[in-house]
């Protein structure tokens, strides 16, 4: 009897030991899984930020949606998706994420970024009063150094900043003009007339649907560098349908950037083709090829290499040659050019024009040499 009791106790002790070993193993497994998923989540969040800042907004959205499958209330991920949709011009897609961010925001930095992105969203979709409201609310909040800097930059880009309070506003069918107050009424009348005409001419070709009128800023400057904006004029931000210009610029260049972008806003742009579009549709009645030939004589370049690798080149060289090349592509095949406008890389051109793109470049280079 004693032996049986002893055996039973040993058996129970063995069960307890095995249970404890199993329990320890389970704890280790759980800790390992928690650590693994924490590292995975950190890695994904790092990846989403990296992709956003390098401009890969599609990848940002893709990664963000994966994170939200397991962390549906992660504020930073939600904000990154909203920011990426805004940057692509998909303003309606951004709205659900902005609403989620509003419901989750608690700290000032969260409120600052959310209100800024909401202002961007409203402005991009043409709801200017809502944009002003959210912009002014954001100004009242002590955000981060970066959010405050970004807010000021957006205000100066869009005209929401009080700096523009005394500027003259004129509106045509497709453009809202903002003129520095020193510009004469005669100049204002000339610019309004020529730019509206340029818009109509350019869009008769592209047939684009812009989400709002172009905000067209005209600075009373003759030189290129703008000390207030700390950049050269002119430039455009077509996502928000905005152009900043000097008094002396071609009527269509910046307008062409806005119109061509909205042919299909889900696009990929290269400087060579994009600036070529600006020059090709600048509404100057000049011989683009002849101008490019004069430039090429003193600056022979490898067009394929510059296009393919986005090689840096002075605007005085790049613009006329790119403009003449785009003019050639437009005349060669309009529908193929529209496809190229959506994805302006050399690699895409190789698919669109098949093996002929190298031949087109070669023949164009021969023309430049004439």
Secondary structure, DSSP 8 states (H G I E B T S, - for coil): -HHHHHHHHHHHHHHHHHHHHHHHHHHHHHHHHHHHHHHHHHHHHHHHHHHHHTT-HHHHHHHHHHHHHH-TT-HHHHHHHHHHHHHHT-HHHHHHHHHHHHHH--SHHHHHHHHHHHHHHHHHTT-HHHHHHHHHHHHTS---HHHHHHHHHHHHHHT-SGGGTTSEEEE-SSEEEEE-TTS-HHHHHHHHHHHHHHHHHHHHHH----SS-EEEEEES-SSSEETTTTEES-EEEGGGTEEEEESSS-SSHHHHHHHHHTT-SS-B--HHHHHHHHHHTS---S-HHHHHHHHHHH----HHHHHHHT----HHHHHHHHHHHHHHHHHH-HHHHHHHHHB-SHHHHHHHSTTHHHHHHHHHHHHHH-
